[in-house]
């Protein structure tokens, strides 16, 4: 298995990097997705970090 480039998804509220996903080289814009943050204890907007 080839090592995939990973990016983190950081909570936009508290800044915690709660998720890592495989980077998609075909996608240039920054991913923003609603995910559960265990620190905020609710669904918040998470942004891709590089
Ligand atoms: Zn949070």
PDB file of the backbone (N, CA, C, O) and the ligand in Angstrom, with CONECT records:
HET     ZN  A 101       1
ATOM      1  N   UNK A   1       0.845  -1.199   0.000  1.00  0.00           N
ATOM      2  CA  UNK A   1       0.000   0.000   0.000  1.00  0.00           C
ATOM      3  C   UNK A   1       0.877   1.244   0.000  1.00  0.00           C
ATOM      4  O   UNK A   1       1.823   1.371   0.778  1.00  0.00           O
ATOM      5  N   UNK A   2       0.537   2.135  -0.879  1.00  0.00           N
ATOM      6  CA  UNK A   2       1.314   3.377  -1.013  1.00  0.00           C
ATOM      7  C   UNK A   2       0.900   4.348   0.077  1.00  0.00           C
ATOM      8  O   UNK A   2      -0.284   4.482   0.383  1.00  0.00           O
ATOM      9  N   UNK A   3       1.868   5.018   0.656  1.00  0.00           N
ATOM     10  CA  UNK A   3       1.573   6.020   1.683  1.00  0.00           C
ATOM     11  C   UNK A   3       0.793   7.164   1.059  1.00  0.00           C
ATOM     12  O   UNK A   3       1.203   7.745   0.054  1.00  0.00           O
ATOM     13  N   UNK A   4      -0.322   7.469   1.667  1.00  0.00           N
ATOM     14  CA  UNK A   4      -1.135   8.554   1.146  1.00  0.00           C
ATOM     15  C   UNK A   4      -0.833   9.831   1.896  1.00  0.00           C
ATOM     16  O   UNK A   4      -0.549   9.823   3.094  1.00  0.00           O
ATOM     17  N   UNK A   5      -0.900  10.909   1.177  1.00  0.00           N
ATOM     18  CA  UNK A   5      -0.733  12.198   1.828  1.00  0.00           C
ATOM     19  C   UNK A   5      -1.996  12.499   2.622  1.00  0.00           C
ATOM     20  O   UNK A   5      -3.117  12.359   2.133  1.00  0.00           O
ATOM     21  N   UNK A   6      -1.778  12.910   3.849  1.00  0.00           N
ATOM     22  CA  UNK A   6      -2.916  13.148   4.718  1.00  0.00           C
ATOM     23  C   UNK A   6      -3.016  14.624   5.072  1.00  0.00           C
ATOM     24  O   UNK A   6      -2.018  15.338   5.175  1.00  0.00           O
ATOM     25  N   UNK A   7      -4.237  15.043   5.251  1.00  0.00           N
ATOM     26  CA  UNK A   7      -4.467  16.381   5.761  1.00  0.00           C
ATOM     27  C   UNK A   7      -5.362  16.253   6.986  1.00  0.00           C
ATOM     28  O   UNK A   7      -6.134  15.303   7.114  1.00  0.00           O
ATOM     29  N   UNK A   8      -5.246  17.211   7.867  1.00  0.00           N
ATOM     30  CA  UNK A   8      -6.053  17.190   9.078  1.00  0.00           C
ATOM     31  C   UNK A   8      -7.277  18.079   8.893  1.00  0.00           C
ATOM     32  O   UNK A   8      -7.250  19.069   8.161  1.00  0.00           O
ATOM     33  N   UNK A   9      -8.346  17.695   9.578  1.00  0.00           N
ATOM     34  CA  UNK A   9      -9.523  18.549   9.636  1.00  0.00           C
ATOM     35  C   UNK A   9      -9.587  19.145  11.037  1.00  0.00           C
ATOM     36  O   UNK A   9      -9.715  18.424  12.026  1.00  0.00           O
ATOM     37  N   UNK A  10      -9.497  20.460  11.107  1.00  0.00           N
ATOM     38  CA  UNK A  10      -9.468  21.134  12.392  1.00  0.00           C
ATOM     39  C   UNK A  10     -10.806  21.803  12.674  1.00  0.00           C
ATOM     40  O   UNK A  10     -11.413  22.423  11.801  1.00  0.00           O
ATOM     41  N   UNK A  11     -11.239  21.661  13.907  1.00  0.00           N
ATOM     42  CA  UNK A  11     -12.470  22.314  14.343  1.00  0.00           C
ATOM     43  C   UNK A  11     -12.308  23.822  14.221  1.00  0.00           C
ATOM     44  O   UNK A  11     -11.313  24.380  14.684  1.00  0.00           O
ATOM     45  N   UNK A  12     -13.273  24.481  13.605  1.00  0.00           N
ATOM     46  CA  UNK A  12     -13.172  25.925  13.410  1.00  0.00           C
ATOM     47  C   UNK A  12     -13.507  26.683  14.688  1.00  0.00           C
ATOM     48  O   UNK A  12     -13.290  27.892  14.771  1.00  0.00           O
ATOM     49  N   UNK A  13     -14.037  25.976  15.682  1.00  0.00           N
ATOM     50  CA  UNK A  13     -14.405  26.632  16.936  1.00  0.00           C
ATOM     51  C   UNK A  13     -13.235  26.582  17.923  1.00  0.00           C
ATOM     52  O   UNK A  13     -12.822  27.619  18.443  1.00  0.00           O
ATOM     53  N   UNK A  14     -12.703  25.394  18.182  1.00  0.00           N
ATOM     54  CA  UNK A  14     -11.645  25.259  19.190  1.00  0.00           C
ATOM     55  C   UNK A  14     -10.282  24.987  18.562  1.00  0.00           C
ATOM     56  O   UNK A  14      -9.267  25.058  19.256  1.00  0.00           O
ATOM     57  N   UNK A  15     -10.233  24.683  17.298  1.00  0.00           N
ATOM     58  CA  UNK A  15      -8.959  24.501  16.620  1.00  0.00           C
ATOM     59  C   UNK A  15      -8.360  23.122  16.734  1.00  0.00           C
ATOM     60  O   UNK A  15      -7.268  22.887  16.215  1.00  0.00           O
ATOM     61  N   UNK A  16      -9.042  22.195  17.401  1.00  0.00           N
ATOM     62  CA  UNK A  16      -8.510  20.852  17.542  1.00  0.00           C
ATOM     63  C   UNK A  16      -8.531  20.113  16.211  1.00  0.00           C
ATOM     64  O   UNK A  16      -9.486  20.209  15.441  1.00  0.00           O
ATOM     65  N   UNK A  17      -7.463  19.380  15.961  1.00  0.00           N
ATOM     66  CA  UNK A  17      -7.413  18.580  14.736  1.00  0.00           C
ATOM     67  C   UNK A  17      -7.992  17.205  15.046  1.00  0.00           C
ATOM     68  O   UNK A  17      -7.296  16.311  15.528  1.00  0.00           O
ATOM     69  N   UNK A  18      -9.244  17.065  14.767  1.00  0.00           N
ATOM     70  CA  UNK A  18      -9.960  15.866  15.198  1.00  0.00           C
ATOM     71  C   UNK A  18      -9.929  14.744  14.173  1.00  0.00           C
ATOM     72  O   UNK A  18     -10.120  13.582  14.529  1.00  0.00           O
ATOM     73  N   UNK A  19      -9.699  15.060  12.940  1.00  0.00           N
ATOM     74  CA  UNK A  19      -9.772  14.042  11.896  1.00  0.00           C
ATOM     75  C   UNK A  19      -8.612  14.204  10.930  1.00  0.00           C
ATOM     76  O   UNK A  19      -8.111  15.306  10.705  1.00  0.00           O
ATOM     77  N   UNK A  20      -8.208  13.097  10.376  1.00  0.00           N
ATOM     78  CA  UNK A  20      -7.271  13.156   9.253  1.00  0.00           C
ATOM     79  C   UNK A  20      -7.898  12.416   8.092  1.00  0.00           C
ATOM     80  O   UNK A  20      -8.520  11.367   8.258  1.00  0.00           O
ATOM     81  N   UNK A  21      -7.726  12.976   6.932  1.00  0.00           N
ATOM     82  CA  UNK A  21      -8.266  12.368   5.727  1.00  0.00           C
ATOM     83  C   UNK A  21      -7.174  12.308   4.678  1.00  0.00           C
ATOM     84  O   UNK A  21      -6.161  13.001   4.775  1.00  0.00           O
ATOM     85  N   UNK A  22      -7.387  11.493   3.700  1.00  0.00           N
ATOM     86  CA  UNK A  22      -6.435  11.420   2.594  1.00  0.00           C
ATOM     87  C   UNK A  22      -6.574  12.674   1.743  1.00  0.00           C
ATOM     88  O   UNK A  22      -7.683  13.083   1.398  1.00  0.00           O
ATOM     89  N   UNK A  23      -5.451  13.275   1.412  1.00  0.00           N
ATOM     90  CA  UNK A  23      -5.473  14.467   0.575  1.00  0.00           C
ATOM     91  C   UNK A  23      -5.864  14.084  -0.845  1.00  0.00           C
ATOM     92  O   UNK A  23      -5.459  13.044  -1.365  1.00  0.00           O
ATOM     93  N   UNK A  24      -6.648  14.936  -1.446  1.00  0.00           N
ATOM     94  CA  UNK A  24      -7.049  14.716  -2.819  1.00  0.00           C
ATOM     95  C   UNK A  24      -6.363  15.743  -3.710  1.00  0.00           C
ATOM     96  O   UNK A  24      -6.715  16.923  -3.674  1.00  0.00           O
ATOM     97  N   UNK A  25      -5.395  15.315  -4.505  1.00  0.00           N
ATOM     98  CA  UNK A  25      -4.634  16.266  -5.332  1.00  0.00           C
ATOM     99  C   UNK A  25      -5.480  16.938  -6.398  1.00  0.00           C
ATOM    100  O   UNK A  25      -5.078  17.955  -6.963  1.00  0.00           O
ATOM    101  N   UNK A  26      -6.646  16.379  -6.674  1.00  0.00           N
ATOM    102  CA  UNK A  26      -7.502  16.976  -7.707  1.00  0.00           C
ATOM    103  C   UNK A  26      -8.371  18.097  -7.161  1.00  0.00           C
ATOM    104  O   UNK A  26      -9.020  18.826  -7.912  1.00  0.00           O
ATOM    105  N   UNK A  27      -8.370  18.217  -5.879  1.00  0.00           N
ATOM    106  CA  UNK A  27      -9.224  19.230  -5.262  1.00  0.00           C
ATOM    107  C   UNK A  27      -8.342  20.351  -4.722  1.00  0.00           C
ATOM    108  O   UNK A  27      -7.474  20.114  -3.882  1.00  0.00           O
ATOM    109  N   UNK A  28      -8.562  21.544  -5.196  1.00  0.00           N
ATOM    110  CA  UNK A  28      -7.696  22.665  -4.821  1.00  0.00           C
ATOM    111  C   UNK A  28      -8.285  23.479  -3.684  1.00  0.00           C
ATOM    112  O   UNK A  28      -7.551  24.004  -2.846  1.00  0.00           O
ATOM    113  N   UNK A  29      -9.588  23.584  -3.651  1.00  0.00           N
ATOM    114  CA  UNK A  29     -10.189  24.417  -2.612  1.00  0.00           C
ATOM    115  C   UNK A  29     -10.133  23.705  -1.271  1.00  0.00           C
ATOM    116  O   UNK A  29     -10.006  22.482  -1.210  1.00  0.00           O
ATOM    117  N   UNK A  30     -10.226  24.462  -0.220  1.00  0.00           N
ATOM    118  CA  UNK A  30     -10.151  23.927   1.114  1.00  0.00           C
ATOM    119  C   UNK A  30     -11.472  23.250   1.493  1.00  0.00           C
ATOM    120  O   UNK A  30     -12.555  23.816   1.341  1.00  0.00           O
ATOM    121  N   UNK A  31     -11.343  22.052   1.980  1.00  0.00           N
ATOM    122  CA  UNK A  31     -12.528  21.307   2.370  1.00  0.00           C
ATOM    123  C   UNK A  31     -13.090  21.858   3.680  1.00  0.00           C
ATOM    124  O   UNK A  31     -12.361  22.104   4.641  1.00  0.00           O
ATOM    125  N   UNK A  32     -14.406  22.039   3.683  1.00  0.00           N
ATOM    126  CA  UNK A  32     -15.069  22.429   4.923  1.00  0.00           C
ATOM    127  C   UNK A  32     -16.226  21.479   5.126  1.00  0.00           C
ATOM    128  O   UNK A  32     -17.056  21.291   4.236  1.00  0.00           O
ATOM    129  N   UNK A  33     -16.276  20.884   6.297  1.00  0.00           N
ATOM    130  CA  UNK A  33     -17.284  19.859   6.526  1.00  0.00           C
ATOM    131  C   UNK A  33     -17.728  19.889   7.981  1.00  0.00           C
ATOM    132  O   UNK A  33     -16.943  20.171   8.887  1.00  0.00           O
ATOM    133  N   UNK A  34     -18.992  19.594   8.176  1.00  0.00           N
ATOM    134  CA  UNK A  34     -19.538  19.526   9.532  1.00  0.00           C
ATOM    135  C   UNK A  34     -19.211  18.166  10.137  1.00  0.00           C
ATOM    136  O   UNK A  34     -19.577  17.122   9.596  1.00  0.00           O
ATOM    137  N   UNK A  35     -18.517  18.200  11.264  1.00  0.00           N
ATOM    138  CA  UNK A  35     -18.179  16.959  11.948  1.00  0.00           C
ATOM    139  C   UNK A  35     -18.306  17.162  13.439  1.00  0.00           C
ATOM    140  O   UNK A  35     -18.314  18.283  13.948  1.00  0.00           O
ATOM    141  N   UNK A  36     -18.405  16.024  14.126  1.00  0.00           N
ATOM    142  CA  UNK A  36     -18.539  16.102  15.571  1.00  0.00           C
ATOM    143  C   UNK A  36     -17.198  16.391  16.214  1.00  0.00           C
ATOM    144  O   UNK A  36     -16.210  15.707  15.946  1.00  0.00           O
ATOM    145  N   UNK A  37     -17.166  17.406  17.063  1.00  0.00           N
ATOM    146  CA  UNK A  37     -15.961  17.723  17.826  1.00  0.00           C
ATOM    147  C   UNK A  37     -16.167  17.270  19.254  1.00  0.00           C
ATOM    148  O   UNK A  37     -17.110  17.699  19.920  1.00  0.00           O
ATOM    149  N   UNK A  38     -15.284  16.400  19.729  1.00  0.00           N
ATOM    150  CA  UNK A  38     -15.463  15.872  21.082  1.00  0.00           C
ATOM    151  C   UNK A  38     -15.111  16.905  22.144  1.00  0.00           C
ATOM    152  O   UNK A  38     -15.500  16.771  23.304  1.00  0.00           O
ATOM    153  N   UNK A  39     -14.378  17.931  21.744  1.00  0.00           N
ATOM    154  CA  UNK A  39     -14.034  18.982  22.708  1.00  0.00           C
ATOM    155  C   UNK A  39     -15.181  19.974  22.854  1.00  0.00           C
ATOM    156  O   UNK A  39     -15.499  20.416  23.958  1.00  0.00           O
ATOM    157  N   UNK A  40     -15.795  20.315  21.723  1.00  0.00           N
ATOM    158  CA  UNK A  40     -16.958  21.198  21.755  1.00  0.00           C
ATOM    159  C   UNK A  40     -18.221  20.424  22.094  1.00  0.00           C
ATOM    160  O   UNK A  40     -19.226  21.016  22.490  1.00  0.00           O
ATOM    161  N   UNK A  41     -18.178  19.107  21.940  1.00  0.00           N
ATOM    162  CA  UNK A  41     -19.305  18.223  22.194  1.00  0.00           C
ATOM    163  C   UNK A  41     -20.498  18.564  21.324  1.00  0.00           C
ATOM    164  O   UNK A  41     -21.644  18.488  21.768  1.00  0.00           O
ATOM    165  N   UNK A  42     -20.233  18.932  20.114  1.00  0.00           N
ATOM    166  CA  UNK A  42     -21.301  19.192  19.161  1.00  0.00           C
ATOM    167  C   UNK A  42     -20.721  19.166  17.757  1.00  0.00           C
ATOM    168  O   UNK A  42     -19.507  19.091  17.570  1.00  0.00           O
ATOM    169  N   UNK A  43     -21.602  19.229  16.786  1.00  0.00           N
ATOM    170  CA  UNK A  43     -21.144  19.291  15.404  1.00  0.00           C
ATOM    171  C   UNK A  43     -20.709  20.711  15.084  1.00  0.00           C
ATOM    172  O   UNK A  43     -21.450  21.673  15.286  1.00  0.00           O
ATOM    173  N   UNK A  44     -19.508  20.812  14.589  1.00  0.00           N
ATOM    174  CA  UNK A  44     -18.974  22.116  14.225  1.00  0.00           C
ATOM    175  C   UNK A  44     -18.382  22.027  12.823  1.00  0.00           C
ATOM    176  O   UNK A  44     -18.191  20.940  12.277  1.00  0.00           O
ATOM    177  N   UNK A  45     -18.101  23.174  12.267  1.00  0.00           N
ATOM    178  CA  UNK A  45     -17.459  23.209  10.963  1.00  0.00           C
ATOM    179  C   UNK A  45     -15.978  22.885  11.119  1.00  0.00           C
ATOM    180  O   UNK A  45     -15.275  23.510  11.913  1.00  0.00           O
ATOM    181  N   UNK A  46     -15.518  21.914  10.361  1.00  0.00           N
ATOM    182  CA  UNK A  46     -14.114  21.560  10.366  1.00  0.00           C
ATOM    183  C   UNK A  46     -13.490  21.965   9.039  1.00  0.00           C
ATOM    184  O   UNK A  46     -14.090  21.802   7.977  1.00  0.00           O
ATOM    185  N   UNK A  47     -12.293  22.486   9.120  1.00  0.00           N
ATOM    186  CA  UNK A  47     -11.601  22.925   7.918  1.00  0.00           C
ATOM    187  C   UNK A  47     -10.333  22.129   7.725  1.00  0.00           C
ATOM    188  O   UNK A  47      -9.654  21.730   8.671  1.00  0.00           O
ATOM    189  N   UNK A  48     -10.051  21.919   6.478  1.00  0.00           N
ATOM    190  CA  UNK A  48      -8.830  21.216   6.102  1.00  0.00           C
ATOM    191  C   UNK A  48      -7.605  22.061   6.427  1.00  0.00           C
ATOM    192  O   UNK A  48      -7.587  23.268   6.186  1.00  0.00           O
ATOM    193  N   UNK A  49      -6.595  21.421   6.970  1.00  0.00           N
ATOM    194  CA  UNK A  49      -5.320  22.105   7.206  1.00  0.00           C
ATOM    195  C   UNK A  49      -4.250  21.428   6.364  1.00  0.00           C
ATOM    196  O   UNK A  49      -4.364  20.246   6.041  1.00  0.00           O
ATOM    197  N   UNK A  50      -3.230  22.160   6.015  1.00  0.00           N
ATOM    198  CA  UNK A  50      -2.155  21.590   5.197  1.00  0.00           C
ATOM    199  C   UNK A  50      -0.817  21.801   5.874  1.00  0.00           C
ATOM    200  O   UNK A  50       0.215  21.392   5.342  1.00  0.00           O
TER     201      UNK A  50
HETATM  202 ZN    ZN A 101     -14.111  22.005  18.645  1.00  0.00          ZN
END
